[in-house]
Amino acid sequence: MVERRLGQEPGLKLTRQQKGRLGEEAACQWLREHDYRIIRQNWRCRSGEIDIIASCEGLIVFVEVRSRSGAAQYGTPQESVDMRKMQQVRSTASVYLQMTGETELQIRFDVIAVMLDQAGEIVSVNHIVNAF
């Protein structure tokens, strides 16, 4: 389980950035526990950002992390990955592969959905393999 390390006072609402950071920490921990090697986090270029780039079994895995807290009134985290986001991640992954010269490797796009409670504790981590 990922511990809260943001100095969050009880009763205070988490910011969007804090939720995102907690979600990415949980996703990285989950991936490591399942034999993935984290290559990069928050890789950026002009076309966008990739939350996590990992490798496993000869694949390069581009991971989009989505976090939500509290009631599911806005849907699940994975439902927030729309077509525009998928295209942006694919485009950014293409730039990464060109820049690193890893164009011959097989790739995959995953989503990790992290549910947090109001205090920022991890409720669930859902890894969607080959999400798009």
Buried (B, 14 or more C-beta within 10 A) or exposed (E): EBEBEBEBEEEEEBEEEBBBBBBBBBBBBBBEEEEBEBBBBEBEBEBBEBBBBBBBEEBBBBBBBBBBBEEEEEEEBBEBBEEEBBEBBBBBBBBBBEEBEEEEEEBBBBBBBBBBEEBBBBEEBBBBEEBB
